[in-house]
Amino acid sequence: MANMTNRGLAVVTGASSGIGKATARRLVGDGYEVIAVARSTDKLAALAQEVGCRTLTCDVTSDDDVAALAQDVGPQLTLLVNNAGGASGAEPVAHADLDRYRTMFDTNVLGTVRVTKALLPALLASGAGTIVMITSTAGQMAYEGGAGYNAAKYGEVAVTDALRLELCGQPVRVCDIAPGMVHSDGFALTRFDGDADKAAAVYAGVDSPLTQEDIAECVSWVAGLPRHVNIDKLTVRPLAQAAQYKVHRAPIWD
């Protein structure tokens, strides 16, 4: 059942699937008026029908699209969840596909900056704004085959940390939620160009990876804390993952 208390206006980017979709659904339940933002108009329409949120088709790498988002948001915004991003490929540096690197940087870093810059005046005007960055444990430790995604997520973390310093004394919190292994809609499939076998291998033998709803719960908690409480960084992993390189997997028998 939705909590009908008016919590203000929230924007969630990358909301057509995965963590973004689950977060939009959760925030509507928390009592926010939600604008769900993504590139897929059809998926957004389905989400709007399901949960009753507003939607806007928007590519965060487009200046014009983000300007239209700011216009739609209007003068005040309570909560911004910068979730749009993602990984592409898992090649070692020796075989790096620079087009993939460019796409990841444009979306995860420049897209996040573009949206934040456009909506920051409305967040400040609310007098009680919160920015939640969905980064990744890939932005805390590099791993083989992850250099492009690591670089993008490290960049996003750096932007987050700098922004928090720049807004010190202003009425906007800046929070970094860094998920570890999340079995969400399509993340691994996108990374491996739709190869279902490679995507499934990421989670093979892992007892209960995180779900997209787990991360949505974290967003809800961070955003709902008293205004004087800022969660600078929240690293979230499944119990089976002790570190980026340490994952317990049960034996897989044919």
KAWOGI-V228381 format. One record per pair of residues at least 6 apart in sequence whose ideal C-beta (glycine too) atoms are under 6 Angstrom apart, sorted by the first residue. I is the first residue (numbers start at 0). J is the second residue. D is the distance in whole Angstrom. If there is no record, write none. Layout:
# KAWOGI-V228381
i->[I;I]
j->[J;J]
d->[D;D]
This chain:
# KAWOGI-V228381
i->[1;2;2;4;6;6;6;7;8;8;8;9;9;9;9;10;10;11;11;11;11;11;12;12;12;12;12;12;13;13;13;13;14;14;14;14;14;15;15;15;15;16;16;17;17;17;17;18;18;18;18;19;21;21;21;22;22;22;23;23;23;24;25;25;26;27;27;27;29;33;34;34;35;35;35;35;36;36;37;38;40;43;47;55;55;57;57;58;59;59;59;60;60;65;65;65;69;69;72;74;75;75;75;76;76;76;76;77;78;78;79;79;80;80;81;81;82;83;84;84;85;86;86;87;87;87;88;88;89;91;92;99;100;103;103;103;104;107;107;108;108;108;111;112;122;122;123;126;127;127;128;129;129;130;131;131;131;132;132;133;134;134;134;134;134;135;135;136;136;136;137;137;137;137;138;138;138;140;141;142;159;162;163;172;174;174;175;176;176;177;178;178;179;179;180;180;180;181;182;182;183;187;187;188;191;191;202;203;204;204;204;205;205;206;207;208;209;217;221;239;240]
j->[28;29;30;30;29;30;31;77;32;76;77;26;31;33;78;34;79;19;22;23;35;80;36;59;81;82;83;114;19;37;82;83;20;23;35;36;37;37;39;42;43;184;185;183;184;186;211;82;183;211;214;82;211;212;215;80;215;218;33;35;52;50;215;219;33;33;50;52;219;52;53;55;43;46;52;54;55;57;43;58;56;54;54;68;71;64;68;64;83;110;114;105;110;113;114;117;117;118;121;124;121;124;125;118;121;122;125;125;129;222;118;130;131;218;111;132;133;110;106;107;189;148;190;99;102;103;96;99;144;144;146;147;147;147;148;151;151;151;155;151;154;155;155;158;128;171;171;170;170;226;171;172;222;173;174;218;221;159;175;176;152;155;156;175;177;152;177;177;179;243;145;148;149;152;152;153;156;243;149;243;175;173;173;229;221;230;232;217;233;234;214;235;236;240;208;237;240;209;202;208;211;198;201;198;197;198;208;251;248;249;251;239;248;239;237;237;237;235;230;247;246]
d->[5;6;4;4;6;4;5;3;5;5;5;5;4;5;4;5;5;5;5;5;6;4;5;6;6;5;4;6;4;6;4;3;6;5;4;6;5;4;4;4;6;4;5;4;5;6;5;6;6;5;5;4;4;5;4;6;4;5;5;4;6;5;4;5;5;5;5;5;6;4;5;6;6;6;5;5;5;5;6;5;5;4;5;6;6;4;5;5;5;3;5;5;5;5;6;5;4;6;5;6;5;5;4;6;4;5;6;5;5;5;6;5;5;6;5;5;4;6;5;4;6;4;4;4;6;6;6;5;4;6;5;6;4;5;6;4;5;4;5;6;4;5;6;6;3;5;6;5;6;6;4;5;5;5;5;6;6;5;5;6;6;5;5;5;5;5;6;5;5;5;6;5;5;5;3;5;4;4;5;5;5;5;4;5;5;5;5;5;5;5;5;5;3;5;5;6;5;4;5;4;4;4;5;5;4;5;5;6;3;5;5;5;6;5;6;5;5;6;5;5;5]
